[in-house]
């Protein structure tokens, strides 16, 4: 009886491990602007966009974070080189938190010029299953 219970637990763990291997994070870039992506609940989503904070511009959420998505940490800037004033990439990380459809919108703007139009925009529809 104990052996059967152990085998059942082992099988359940193995199936959970295999299922977890299929939830690799989705990576999006500017080329994915306007696209629709499928994301599983719990699966990661990374958006990487060109950025140059020395110009005063940064990426920010355009409106509220849509329901169904959870932001993981703060955006991260990765410099493209050691040159002064050189641009790089800004990384935004999210996770599917609840099933549904979410419209993720980001804007490239200067927060100290709130009435000026954004220099750039990114959006993607995320279907969370």
Secondary structure, DSSP 8 states (H G I E B T S, - for coil): -HHHHHHHHHHHHHHHHHHHHT---EEE-GGGTT-EEEE-TT-EEEEEEEE-GGGT-EEEESSS--TTEEE-S--EEEES-SSTT--EEEEEEEEE-SSEEEEEEEEEE-TT-TTS--SEEEEEEEEE-
